[in-house]
Amino acid sequence: MSDRGYKYHPYIPNSIPEVQKKMLKEIGLKDLKDLHEGIPEDLKLKKKMNLPNPLKSEYELKRHIEEVLAKNISCKDCLNFIGAGCWQHYIPAVCDEINTRAEFLTAYGGEPYEDHGRFQALFEYQSLVGELVDMEVVNVPTYDGAQASATSVRMASRITGKKEVVIPSTMDPDRFLIMKNYCRPDITLIHANYDLKSGQMDLDDLKTKVSDKTAAIYFENPSFLGFIEENGDKISKAAHKVGAISIVYVDPISLGILQSPVKYGADIICGDLQPLGMHMSYGGGQSGFIATHDKLKFVQEFPSRLFGLAPTSTEGEYGFGDIYYDRTSFGVREGGKEYVGTHTALWGITAGVYLSLMGPKGMFEVGKTIMQKSQYSAYKLSSIKGVKASKFNSCFFKEFIVDFNKTGKTVGKINKTLLSKGIFGGKDLFNEFPELGQSALYCVTEVHTKSDINKLVEAIEEAIRE
């Protein structure tokens, strides 16, 4: 209640009736409803919303939100074996120490007047990712890996002038939907089949899908289903044969032990930075990167910002700033290659911190640890009667499919039992990959101990016996 006796909402600005009337008069309207004149009547709610009374103090609001959030069961409360696009890795404390500093704490790349070292930090991030993937040019991060993959496809289409892109049927379904939406209305996505025993892309089927209309072949390595694509060189050659571009989506934390896609012909490498120092977060905490060689035809198609360094007027000093700025929507607005909004620059800085801490030896060690623990997990799970892990006979990294078809139990039932024992089971694949039947995608990283894995095995054994 205001001192004038008007009722207003404590969290909605300008909700005092007198203030609203003045604002409406200023723009030539008589009622708030006039603001919604362009909305069809059948879409308008004709009754009051069933909302509780407002909480009028900050303390009440904070307490209410904490009570709501406390209903969630987090990965701190349970053992977690879910990946599928957002993975539980160890976050070094210094990552949070750096990314919470006031001069960095924003999603924006920033401008020279409030740089405070952010430009250099992003340049260092780009340099470190470039070294990791063996490319020279890396962008300021996109919103997430899905946007990075979709933008990579758009870049390929602009470079080649073609409008068809071949993608694997094993692609992350969520990433596919984002790419499909981003490529509308002029780019057609064509699925290539995969071998049901190995998961590998079916090269014979691929050949029938590739033509002179193909702008790019896009594939994921490691794949969404965990296996390592062994035919990267042949896939890239199939693309180059028709003048198309090879795009590879990669898990950056795998590159301590796996070859960079450059080694098997990738022209554009993209991926999600989340494994590199970022906590899992519902609806955030993702960040995508795109990398290419330092060739003008690629650089000029990056819609996002690129940072470089140049000597200043003082000998021995260098400055950091935007490269080729007038190719972006920041520089030429509607004339840009694509519209680019908020970057996830903060997560780029975080990834840079993580990579600088790990170094080549650390990346090798964490990759080797993940590989060993995931292989051990699959071996132990396969010892359970009726269970097969991995379903595919290909080598895998971090994630693998556990086949429950011979147990007589559904993944949903097994996961429900696991949850009652404080364990998040693998992602149920039945709806998105029905051909795999009752199978689940499990994720094992460096955070899982031998006792964690053994606990999972015992819990699944009990779930199957029930």
C-alpha positions as CSV (number, residue, x, y, z in Angstrom):
1,M,0.0,0.0,0.0
2,S,1.5,3.4,-1.0
3,D,1.3,6.5,1.1
4,R,-1.4,7.8,-1.3
5,G,-3.7,4.8,-0.6
6,Y,-3.2,3.1,-4.0
7,K,-2.6,-0.6,-4.3
8,Y,0.3,-1.6,-6.4
9,H,2.5,-4.6,-7.0
10,P,5.9,-4.4,-5.2
11,Y,7.9,-6.0,-8.0
12,I,6.3,-4.4,-11.1
13,P,7.7,-0.9,-11.9
14,N,5.2,1.9,-12.5
15,S,2.2,-0.1,-11.3
16,I,0.7,2.9,-9.3
17,P,-2.4,3.9,-11.2
18,E,-1.5,7.7,-11.3
19,V,1.9,6.9,-12.8
20,Q,0.3,4.5,-15.4
21,K,-2.2,7.2,-16.5
22,K,0.6,9.7,-17.0
23,M,2.6,7.2,-19.1
24,L,-0.4,6.2,-21.2
25,K,-1.2,9.9,-21.8
26,E,2.3,10.5,-23.0
27,I,2.0,7.8,-25.7
28,G,-1.6,8.7,-26.6
29,L,-3.4,5.8,-25.1
30,K,-6.3,5.7,-22.6
31,D,-6.1,2.2,-21.2
32,L,-3.5,-0.6,-20.7
33,K,-5.6,-2.8,-22.9
34,D,-4.9,-0.5,-25.8
35,L,-1.3,-1.8,-25.7
36,H,-2.6,-5.2,-26.8
37,E,-4.8,-4.1,-29.6
38,G,-2.9,-6.1,-32.2
39,I,-3.4,-9.4,-30.3
40,P,-6.4,-11.4,-31.6
41,E,-9.3,-11.6,-29.1
42,D,-9.4,-15.4,-29.0
43,L,-5.8,-15.4,-27.6
44,K,-6.6,-13.0,-24.8
45,L,-7.3,-14.3,-21.3
46,K,-10.8,-13.1,-20.3
47,K,-10.6,-13.9,-16.6
48,K,-8.2,-13.1,-13.8
49,M,-5.2,-15.3,-13.4
50,N,-5.2,-17.7,-10.4
51,L,-2.2,-16.2,-8.7
52,P,-1.4,-16.0,-5.0
53,N,-1.1,-12.7,-3.2
54,P,2.2,-11.0,-3.7
55,L,5.0,-11.4,-1.2
56,K,5.7,-7.9,0.0
57,S,9.1,-8.2,1.6
58,E,12.5,-9.3,0.2
59,Y,12.9,-11.8,3.0
60,E,9.5,-13.5,2.3
61,L,10.3,-13.7,-1.4
62,K,13.8,-15.2,-0.7
63,R,12.4,-17.8,1.7
64,H,9.6,-18.8,-0.7
65,I,12.1,-19.3,-3.6
66,E,14.4,-21.3,-1.4
67,E,11.6,-23.6,-0.4
68,V,10.6,-24.1,-4.0
69,L,14.2,-24.9,-5.0
70,A,14.6,-27.3,-2.1
71,K,12.1,-29.6,-3.8
72,N,14.6,-30.3,-6.5
73,I,16.9,-33.3,-6.2
74,S,20.3,-32.2,-7.4
75,C,23.4,-34.0,-8.4
76,K,24.8,-33.1,-5.0
77,D,22.0,-35.2,-3.4
78,C,22.3,-38.1,-5.8
79,L,25.0,-40.0,-7.7
80,N,24.6,-38.8,-11.3
81,F,25.1,-40.9,-14.4
82,I,23.2,-38.7,-16.9
83,G,25.0,-36.8,-19.6
84,A,23.3,-36.3,-23.0
85,G,24.5,-32.7,-23.6
86,C,25.3,-31.5,-20.1
87,W,27.9,-33.4,-18.1
88,Q,29.2,-33.5,-14.6
89,H,32.9,-32.7,-14.5
90,Y,35.2,-31.4,-11.7
91,I,35.3,-27.6,-11.6
92,P,38.6,-26.3,-10.2
93,A,37.9,-23.6,-7.6
94,V,39.9,-21.0,-9.4
95,C,37.4,-21.1,-12.4
96,D,34.7,-19.6,-10.1
97,E,37.2,-17.3,-8.4
98,I,38.0,-15.7,-11.8
99,N,34.6,-15.7,-13.4
100,T,33.0,-14.0,-10.4
101,R,35.3,-11.0,-10.6
102,A,33.5,-7.8,-11.2
103,E,35.4,-6.9,-14.4
104,F,34.4,-10.2,-16.0
105,L,30.9,-10.9,-14.5
106,T,28.7,-10.4,-17.5
107,A,27.7,-12.4,-20.6
108,Y,28.8,-9.6,-22.9
109,G,32.1,-9.4,-24.8
110,G,32.2,-5.8,-23.8
111,E,33.3,-2.5,-25.3
112,P,36.7,-0.7,-25.2
113,Y,35.5,1.8,-22.6
114,E,34.9,-0.9,-20.0
115,D,37.3,-3.5,-21.2
116,H,39.2,-4.0,-17.8
117,G,41.2,-6.9,-19.3
118,R,38.2,-8.8,-20.7
119,F,39.4,-8.4,-24.3
120,Q,42.8,-10.0,-23.4
121,A,41.1,-12.7,-21.4
122,L,38.9,-13.6,-24.4
123,F,41.9,-13.5,-26.7
124,E,43.7,-15.9,-24.4
125,Y,40.7,-18.2,-24.4
126,Q,40.6,-18.2,-28.2
127,S,44.3,-19.0,-28.4
128,L,43.9,-21.9,-25.9
129,V,40.9,-23.4,-27.7
130,G,42.8,-22.9,-31.0
131,E,45.7,-24.9,-29.7
132,L,43.4,-27.6,-28.4
133,V,41.6,-28.1,-31.8
134,D,44.7,-27.2,-33.9
135,M,42.9,-24.3,-35.6
136,E,44.0,-20.6,-35.8
137,V,40.6,-18.8,-35.5
138,V,38.1,-19.2,-32.7
139,N,35.1,-17.1,-32.0
140,V,33.8,-15.4,-28.8
141,P,31.4,-18.1,-27.6
142,T,27.9,-18.5,-28.9
143,Y,24.9,-19.2,-26.6
144,D,25.6,-23.0,-26.6
145,G,26.9,-25.9,-28.6
146,A,23.7,-26.3,-30.5
147,Q,23.9,-22.7,-31.8
148,A,27.5,-23.2,-32.7
149,S,26.6,-26.2,-34.8
150,A,23.7,-24.4,-36.4
151,T,25.8,-21.4,-37.2
152,S,28.6,-23.6,-38.6
153,V,26.1,-25.1,-41.0
154,R,24.9,-21.6,-42.0
155,M,28.6,-20.5,-42.6
156,A,29.1,-23.6,-44.8
157,S,26.0,-22.7,-46.8
158,R,27.2,-19.1,-47.4
159,I,30.7,-20.3,-48.3
160,T,29.6,-22.9,-50.9
161,G,26.3,-21.2,-52.0
162,K,24.6,-24.6,-51.6
163,K,21.5,-25.5,-49.5
164,E,21.7,-29.1,-48.5
165,V,23.5,-30.5,-45.4
166,V,23.9,-34.2,-44.5
167,I,23.7,-35.0,-40.8
168,P,23.9,-38.3,-38.9
169,S,20.8,-40.0,-37.6
170,T,22.6,-40.5,-34.3
171,M,22.7,-36.7,-33.8
172,D,21.6,-35.2,-30.5
173,P,17.8,-34.8,-31.1
174,D,17.6,-31.5,-29.2
175,R,20.6,-30.2,-31.1
176,F,18.9,-31.3,-34.4
177,L,15.7,-29.4,-33.6
178,I,17.7,-26.2,-32.9
179,M,19.7,-26.6,-36.1
180,K,16.5,-27.3,-38.0
181,N,14.8,-24.2,-36.7
182,Y,18.0,-22.1,-37.3
183,C,18.3,-23.3,-40.9
184,R,14.7,-22.6,-41.9
185,P,13.5,-21.8,-44.5
186,D,16.3,-22.3,-47.1
187,I,18.6,-25.1,-45.8
188,T,17.5,-28.7,-46.0
189,L,18.9,-31.2,-43.5
190,I,19.2,-34.8,-44.8
191,H,19.8,-37.7,-42.4
192,A,22.4,-40.4,-43.1
193,N,21.7,-43.8,-41.6
194,Y,23.9,-45.6,-39.1
195,D,25.0,-49.2,-38.5
196,L,22.9,-50.7,-35.7
197,K,25.9,-52.9,-34.5
198,S,28.6,-50.2,-34.4
199,G,26.8,-46.9,-34.5
200,Q,29.1,-45.8,-37.2
201,M,27.7,-43.7,-40.0
202,D,26.7,-45.9,-43.0
203,L,29.1,-44.8,-45.7
204,D,27.1,-46.5,-48.5
205,D,24.0,-44.6,-47.4
206,L,26.1,-41.4,-47.1
207,K,27.2,-41.6,-50.7
208,T,23.6,-41.7,-51.8
209,K,22.8,-38.6,-49.8
210,V,25.8,-36.4,-50.9
211,S,25.5,-34.5,-54.2
212,D,26.6,-31.4,-56.0
213,K,23.9,-29.6,-53.9
214,T,25.6,-30.5,-50.6
215,A,27.0,-27.6,-48.7
216,A,28.4,-29.6,-45.8
217,I,28.5,-33.0,-44.1
218,Y,28.1,-32.5,-40.3
219,F,28.9,-35.3,-37.8
220,E,29.6,-35.5,-34.1
221,N,32.8,-37.1,-32.6
222,P,32.4,-38.5,-30.0
223,S,28.8,-39.0,-31.1
224,F,25.7,-38.1,-29.0
225,L,25.4,-41.9,-28.3
226,G,29.0,-41.9,-27.0
227,F,30.9,-44.0,-29.7
228,I,33.9,-42.6,-31.5
229,E,33.3,-42.2,-35.2
230,E,36.1,-44.1,-36.9
231,N,35.4,-43.0,-40.5
232,G,36.1,-39.3,-40.0
233,D,38.7,-39.2,-42.8
234,K,36.3,-41.0,-45.3
235,I,33.4,-38.7,-44.4
236,S,35.5,-35.6,-44.9
237,K,36.8,-36.9,-48.2
238,A,33.2,-37.5,-49.3
239,A,32.4,-33.9,-48.5
240,H,35.4,-32.5,-50.3
241,K,34.8,-34.6,-53.3
242,V,31.7,-32.6,-54.1
243,G,33.1,-29.2,-53.0
244,A,31.3,-29.4,-49.6
245,I,32.6,-28.6,-46.2
246,S,33.3,-31.0,-43.4
247,I,31.9,-29.9,-40.0
248,V,32.7,-31.8,-36.9
249,Y,31.0,-31.3,-33.5
250,V,33.4,-32.3,-30.8
251,D,33.5,-32.7,-27.0
252,P,36.6,-30.5,-26.2
253,I,37.5,-32.5,-23.1
254,S,38.1,-35.6,-25.3
255,L,40.9,-33.8,-27.2
256,G,43.5,-34.6,-24.6
257,I,43.5,-38.2,-25.9
258,L,41.6,-38.1,-29.2
259,Q,42.9,-36.6,-32.4
260,S,41.7,-33.2,-33.4
261,P,39.1,-33.3,-36.2
262,V,41.7,-31.3,-38.3
263,K,43.6,-34.6,-38.6
264,Y,40.7,-36.2,-40.5
265,G,39.8,-33.3,-42.7
266,A,37.5,-31.0,-40.7
267,D,37.1,-27.5,-42.1
268,I,35.0,-26.2,-39.3
269,I,35.1,-27.6,-35.7
270,C,32.4,-26.7,-33.2
271,G,31.2,-27.9,-29.8
272,D,30.0,-27.0,-26.3
273,L,32.5,-25.5,-23.8
274,Q,30.5,-26.7,-20.7
275,P,33.0,-29.6,-19.9
276,L,35.7,-27.0,-19.5
277,G,35.1,-25.5,-16.1
278,M,31.4,-24.9,-16.1
279,H,28.9,-26.2,-13.5
280,M,25.8,-28.0,-14.8
281,S,22.9,-25.5,-14.7
282,Y,19.3,-25.8,-15.8
283,G,18.7,-23.4,-18.6
284,G,22.2,-21.9,-18.6
285,G,25.9,-22.7,-18.2
286,Q,26.3,-23.8,-21.8
287,S,28.6,-22.1,-24.3
288,G,29.5,-22.9,-27.9
289,F,32.6,-22.4,-29.9
290,I,33.4,-22.4,-33.6
291,A,37.0,-22.8,-35.0
292,T,38.4,-22.7,-38.5
293,H,41.7,-22.2,-40.2
294,D,42.9,-18.6,-40.8
295,K,41.4,-18.3,-44.3
296,L,39.4,-15.3,-45.4
297,K,36.6,-17.3,-46.9
298,F,36.0,-18.8,-43.4
299,V,36.8,-15.8,-41.3
300,Q,34.5,-13.5,-43.2
301,E,31.5,-15.8,-42.5
302,F,31.9,-15.8,-38.7
303,P,28.8,-13.8,-37.4
304,S,30.2,-13.6,-33.9
305,R,33.1,-11.4,-32.6
306,L,36.7,-12.3,-32.9
307,F,39.4,-10.8,-30.8
308,G,43.0,-10.2,-31.8
309,L,46.1,-8.2,-30.7
310,A,48.1,-5.5,-32.3
311,P,51.1,-3.3,-31.4
312,T,50.2,0.1,-29.9
313,S,52.0,3.5,-30.4
314,T,54.2,2.5,-27.4
315,E,57.0,0.1,-28.4
316,G,56.6,-3.3,-26.6
317,E,52.9,-2.7,-25.7
318,Y,50.0,-4.5,-27.3
319,G,46.3,-3.8,-27.4
320,F,43.4,-6.2,-27.8
321,G,40.3,-5.6,-29.8
322,D,37.8,-6.8,-32.5
323,I,39.0,-8.2,-35.8
324,Y,37.0,-7.6,-39.0
325,Y,34.2,-5.9,-37.0
326,D,32.2,-4.8,-40.0
327,R,31.2,-8.4,-40.9
328,T,29.1,-8.6,-37.7
329,S,25.6,-7.3,-36.9
330,F,27.2,-5.2,-34.3
331,G,29.1,-3.3,-37.0
332,V,26.6,-3.2,-39.9
333,R,23.3,-4.1,-38.1
334,E,20.9,-5.6,-40.7
335,G,23.8,-6.1,-43.1
336,G,25.5,-8.7,-40.9
337,K,25.8,-12.3,-42.0
338,E,23.6,-13.4,-39.1
339,Y,22.1,-11.4,-36.2
340,V,24.2,-11.9,-33.1
341,G,22.8,-11.0,-29.7
342,T,24.3,-11.7,-26.3
343,H,27.4,-13.7,-26.3
344,T,28.4,-16.1,-23.5
345,A,31.8,-14.4,-23.1
346,L,32.0,-15.1,-19.4
347,W,32.0,-18.8,-20.1
348,G,34.7,-18.3,-22.7
349,I,36.9,-16.7,-20.0
350,T,36.0,-19.7,-17.7
351,A,37.1,-22.2,-20.4
352,G,40.3,-20.2,-20.8
353,V,41.0,-20.5,-17.1
354,Y,40.3,-24.2,-17.1
355,L,42.6,-24.9,-20.1
356,S,45.4,-22.8,-18.8
357,L,45.2,-24.7,-15.5
358,M,45.2,-28.1,-17.2
359,G,47.7,-27.7,-19.9
360,P,48.4,-30.5,-22.4
361,K,49.4,-32.9,-19.7
362,G,46.3,-32.2,-17.6
363,M,44.0,-32.6,-20.6
364,F,45.7,-35.9,-21.4
365,E,45.3,-37.1,-17.8
366,V,41.6,-36.2,-17.5
367,G,40.8,-37.7,-20.9
368,K,42.6,-40.9,-20.0
369,T,40.9,-41.1,-16.6
370,I,37.4,-40.6,-18.2
371,M,38.2,-43.3,-20.8
372,Q,39.4,-45.8,-18.2
373,K,36.4,-45.2,-15.8
374,S,33.8,-45.4,-18.5
375,Q,35.3,-48.6,-19.9
376,Y,35.4,-50.1,-16.4
377,S,31.8,-49.1,-15.9
378,A,30.7,-50.8,-19.1
379,Y,32.6,-53.9,-18.2
380,K,31.0,-54.1,-14.8
381,L,27.5,-53.5,-16.1
382,S,27.9,-56.2,-18.7
383,S,28.5,-58.7,-15.9
384,I,24.8,-58.3,-14.9
385,K,22.6,-61.0,-16.4
386,G,20.6,-59.7,-19.3
387,V,22.5,-56.4,-19.5
388,K,24.8,-55.4,-22.3
389,A,27.2,-52.4,-22.2
390,S,28.0,-51.0,-24.6
391,K,25.2,-51.9,-27.1
392,F,27.5,-50.8,-29.9
393,N,30.8,-52.6,-30.6
394,S,32.7,-49.4,-31.3
395,C,35.1,-47.7,-28.9
396,F,33.4,-44.9,-26.8
397,F,34.4,-41.9,-24.7
398,K,32.6,-40.9,-21.5
399,E,29.1,-42.0,-22.7
400,F,27.8,-45.4,-23.8
401,I,24.5,-47.2,-24.3
402,V,23.4,-49.8,-21.8
403,D,21.0,-52.4,-23.3
404,F,18.3,-53.6,-21.0
405,N,16.2,-55.4,-23.6
406,K,16.8,-58.9,-22.2
407,T,16.0,-58.0,-18.6
408,G,12.3,-57.8,-19.1
409,K,12.4,-54.3,-17.4
410,T,11.8,-50.9,-18.9
411,V,14.4,-48.2,-18.5
412,G,11.7,-46.1,-16.8
413,K,11.1,-48.7,-14.2
414,I,14.8,-49.3,-13.6
415,N,15.5,-45.5,-13.3
416,K,12.6,-45.2,-10.8
417,T,14.2,-47.8,-8.6
418,L,17.6,-46.2,-8.9
419,L,16.2,-42.8,-7.9
420,S,14.8,-44.4,-4.7
421,K,18.4,-45.5,-4.0
422,G,19.9,-42.0,-4.6
423,I,21.1,-42.6,-8.1
424,F,20.2,-40.8,-11.4
425,G,20.2,-43.5,-14.0
426,G,21.0,-43.0,-17.7
427,K,18.9,-41.2,-20.2
428,D,16.0,-43.3,-21.5
429,L,16.5,-43.4,-25.3
430,F,13.3,-45.2,-26.3
431,N,11.3,-42.2,-27.5
432,E,14.1,-40.7,-29.5
433,F,15.8,-43.9,-30.7
434,P,13.0,-46.5,-30.7
435,E,15.1,-48.9,-32.8
436,L,17.3,-49.4,-29.7
437,G,14.4,-50.6,-27.6
438,Q,14.9,-50.4,-23.8
439,S,18.3,-48.8,-23.8
440,A,19.8,-45.9,-21.8
441,L,22.7,-43.5,-22.3
442,Y,25.0,-43.6,-19.4
443,C,27.8,-41.1,-18.6
444,V,30.9,-41.6,-16.5
445,T,33.5,-38.9,-16.0
446,E,36.5,-38.2,-13.8
447,V,34.2,-37.4,-10.8
448,H,33.0,-41.0,-10.5
449,T,34.9,-43.2,-8.1
450,K,35.2,-47.0,-8.2
451,S,32.8,-47.3,-5.3
452,D,30.3,-45.0,-7.2
453,I,30.4,-47.4,-10.1
454,N,30.1,-50.5,-8.0
455,K,27.1,-48.9,-6.2
456,L,25.5,-48.3,-9.5
457,V,26.0,-51.9,-10.6
458,E,24.6,-53.3,-7.3
459,A,21.6,-51.0,-7.6
460,I,20.8,-52.1,-11.2
461,E,21.1,-55.7,-10.2
462,E,18.5,-55.1,-7.4
463,A,16.3,-53.2,-9.8
464,I,16.2,-56.0,-12.3
465,R,15.4,-58.6,-9.6
466,E,12.4,-56.7,-8.3
